[in-house]
């Protein structure tokens, strides 16, 4: 089989390095040339060191300005024309939509990956209608679209945003089982809950805070940790003043940000994610691979990883009372039951979410499309 030029296009170099490096390495190992196309950040140079070519791409990752987005199509077109890839792998909303349009002009096949729909698809407003119209137009063009869970795929097909025979479901970005080995549950003197997330409302941060207050009012003694970036500029961000108040009141222990979540997961008794909707949450895959019991909302993405009563508990979305009840229930388990739940988390991730599954799916799709 001939060697190919494969472009990988995402909204940050950080994303490629942290979530797609296994795929990148597998393509390089088989002799393909990989071109990373993304905004330049601290991880761009690391991608070059791993053997990628790198082309910086100017992209407004937060806004939805139609004029800027038209210019993004032009920039993607120029970039793709310069890079001359045989196939393009696109991730995140703007590369998926505008990259598919740009690639169509150049007749370059694309594979898109829908990693999550966010809450915009749950609302019936102008932004939701525009987003769906853009997807419907752009998704005429890819050779393949991977969804990270069956619920998102079903929604796209029900709303006739694309053709069924172009789609396939894969288990997220997968997890490197060797990088995240099973670590026995620590059984801390003070039971420790850990939430790893960007601090925006869609991740269920307010419900987590309210659940903590409910538990503390009942006299529960535990540690409640929050690890992740503050993002007050996000349209669903939380103000720095409010976060600082939670820290000063000792409602939470804020752990800041890190490039290595492993030590924090290893020290936690349970990982929590009360998100409103997910694609396939990476933090839960990391928690499961490490062997941690998990509490998450019963929503797409989360409920594909957490099996209620098997490797954790599912709670009702946007319901702090139910979240508090599940957290209390987790604390009541004895050491043996917590260990079993942790082992079940590892087993589930090993069987269904290994990075090797995703790499094989991509290599098969690339070979099929180009041959």
N, C-alpha and C positions, 0 to 999 in steps of 0.2 A: 504494500500500500504506500502511495506517495506521501511525503511529508507535507503538512499544510501550515498556512498562516492563520492562526485563530486569534481574533480580537475579543477581549473581555471588557465590557463597558458597564461601569457602575458609578454611582454618585459620589463615592470617595475611594481613594487609594486604600485607606484604612479597612474598608469593607472587603476589598479584594484580598488583602494580606491576612486578615483575621478569619474570614469565612470561606474563601475560595482558594487558599494556597494549596490545599491537597489536590484540587482539580488542576491548577496551574502546573504543579510539579509532575503530575501524571502525564499531562500533554507534552511537556518538555522531555520527559523520560522516553516517550515513544517517538521522539524526533520532530515534533511539531514546533513551530515558532509561535510564541505567545506574545501578543501585544496588549499591554494594559492601557486602557484609555479611561482617564478619570481626572477630576480636579487634583492638582498637586497638593500633597500634604506631607507630614512627617514619615509616611510609610511608602511614598513613591520610590525613594532611593532603595529601600529594603526590597521592593519588588524587582528592581534592576539587579540587585545583588543575588536574587534567586534565579536570575536568568531571563527575565522578561525584557522585552523592549517596552519603553514607556512613552506615551504621548499625552501631554497635559491637555485637559479640556476645561474650558471655562463654563461653569454651570451654576445657576442659582438654584440651590437644592431645596430652599424653603418656600419661595414665592410661587404664585401661579399667575404671572403677568403674561397675557396672550402675546404682546409684542415681543417680549424677551424670549418667549417660547418659540416664536417664528424664527428668530435669530439663532436659537439653539438648533433647530432643524438644519439651518445653513451651516453652522459650525460642525455639526455631526457629519453632514454631507462632505464638507471639505476634509475633515479628519479621516473619514472612511476612504475617500478617494486617494488621499496621500498614503494611508497605511496599506491599501490593496489586500485586505484579508480575503481568504477563501470562504470564511464563515464568521459570523459575529454572534457572540453570546452576550445577551443584554439582561440587566437586572435593575430593579427599582423603577419607579413610575416613569420618570422622564426619559431615560434611555429606552424603556420598553415602547413607549408611545412615539416619541419623536425620532428615536433611532431607527424604528421599523419603517417610518416614512422615508427617512434619509437613505436607508439601505435599499429601499425599493427603487429609487431613482437610479441607483448604481447596479441593480440586479444582483446584489450580494445576499445570499440566504442568511436568515437570522433565527436564533433560538432565544425565546424570551422566557423569563422566570418571574412569575407573580408570587412574591414572597409574603404577601398579605395585602388586604384591601383597606385596612384602617377603618375608621368610623364613618368616613365620607359615604361609603356604600350603604350604611345603615340609616342614613337620613334621606328625606325627600325634600331636597332644596335645589337651588340653581347650580351650586357647585357640584352636587352629586350628578345632576343631569348632564352637565358639561363633561365631567370625568368619564361617565359611561359612553357618551357620544364619541369622545376622543378614542377610547378603547375600541369601540365598535368599528371606527374607521381604520385605525392603525393595525388592528389585529386581523385585517384581511390579508396582511402581507407576510408574517413570519412563517417559516417552514414548520415550526414546532413551538408550542407554548407549554412549559412546565408549571403546574400549580403545586404549592407546598401543602395543601390539604384539599380533601374532596369537597368540603363545603364551599370553598371559594370557586372551585371549578364548576360545581353545580349551579351556583348563583350566576356565573357568566353564561352558562348554557341556557338556563331558564330565561334570562333576559336577552338572549340571542345576540350576544356581543361577539360571538365567534363560532366557527364550525367545530363540532365535536371531534372529528377525526384528526384535528391538529393538536389535541390536548392530551396530556398525560399527568398523573400525579406522582410526585416524588416526595420523600420524607425530609423536607427542609433542605438545609445546606449540609446536613449530616454532621456527625461528630467523629473526631479522631479519638478512637477508644484508647489508644496508647498515650496520647497527650493528656487525657482525662481518665486516669486509672481509678478503680474502685478504692475508696478510702473508708475505713470503718467509721461509723457514726461516733462523734466524740463524747456524747452524753455529758454535756457541760453541767456544772453545778447550777447555773441559771440557764434554763432552756433558751436557746438562741434561734430566733427567726431571722431570716435574711431575705430581703427583696432586692434584686438586681435589676435596675431599669433606669432609663432616662426619666427625669422627673417631670412628667407631663400627666395631665389628668386621665388620658386614655388608658394609662397603665394601671389604673385603680389606686393611685397614690392616696387620694382622699379617703377611699374606703379602708385602706390599710391604716391610716392615721386614726380614723374613727373607731376601727376595730380595736386598736391598741388602747384607746381611751376607755372603751367599754370594758376591756379586760382589766385595766388598771383600777377602774372604779370598783371592780369585784375583788380587788386585792391580789390579783395575779402577779406573781413575781417572775419576770422573764426579761430577756434582752431583745430589743427590736431594732434591727440594723437595716440601713438603706445605703446601697452602693450604686452610684451612677451619676451622670452629668446633670447639673442644673441647666435648664434651657428656658429661661424666662421669656425669650424672644419668640418662641414657638407659639402658634396661635392657640394651642391648648396647654401652654406652659404654665408654671406656677411661680409666683413672684419670689424673689430672693428674700423679701421681708417675711413672707409666710414660712418659708423653709427655715430661716434663721430662728423664727419663733418656736418651731417644733424642736429645733436643736437645743435652744436655751431652756425650754420647758422640760427637757429630757424625755420628750415623747419618743424620740428616736435617737439612735446613735448614727450620725452621718459619717460614712466611711470615705467619702470623696469619690475620685475616679481612679481607675487602674487599667493597665494593659494586661494584667494577669489576675483573673478572678479565682483561680484555683485555691489559693490559700484561704480565701474568705469562705468559699463553699465548704472546704474541708473542716473549718472550725464551726460551721453551723449545724444545728440539729435538724433544721427543716428549712427548705427554700419556698418562698411564697411569691405568687404572681397573680394579682386580682385584675388582670387586664380585661378590657371590654371586647377585644377581638385580636387574634394573632394570625400570622401565616403558619409558621412553625417556630415557636420561640426558642432562640438559641440558648438563652440562660437556663431554660428547663432541660434542654438536652445535656448541657454541661452538668447541671445538678444531678440528673438521672445517671449519667455516666460515672459520676463521682460516688454514686450510691446514696443519694439523699432522698428521704421522703419529701413529697411536694404537696403544697396546697395551691390550687389554681381555680379560676372561674370555669364554669361549665360552658365554654364558648369554643368556636372553631379554633384550631391550633392548640390551645391548652388541653382540651379534652381528647386530643389524639395522643398526648404524651402521658397524661394522668388518668389512670383507671381507678375510679373511686373505690376505696377500701383495699386496693391491691398494692399500689405504690404511693398512695397519698389520698387526699380528699378533694372533691370538687365542691365549690360553693356557688351560690347564685350570684350572677353578675350585678354590680352596683348595689350590693346588699352587705353593709358593714356588720350587721347583726349576725348574718349567716357566716361571714368570714370569721368573726370573733368566735362563734360556736365551733367552727372547724379547727381553729387554732387551739382552742381549749381542749377539744377532743384529741388532737395530736399530742398535746402535753400530757394527757392522762395515760397514754400508752406506756407500757413498761419497756425496759431496755430490749428485751428479746423481740417484742412486736416492732419496735423502731428499726432494729437490725433487719428483720424480715422485709419490712417495707423498703428499706434501702437496697437490699439485695434484689428485690423485685424491680426497682427502678433501673438498676444496672442491667438486669436481664432483658427488660423491655427495650432499652436503648440498643443493646448489643444485637437483638434480633431484628429490629425494625429501622433503626436510625443510624447505622454505621455509615461513615463517610464513603466507604468503598461502594456501597449501593448506588450513591449519587454519581460517583465518578464513572462507574460502569454504564449508567443510564446516559450520561452525557457522551461518552465515547461511542456508544451504540448509535445514538441520534446523529452525531457528527458524521460517522461512517455511512449511515443510511442516507442522509441528505446529500452528501458529496459524491456518493457512488451511484 
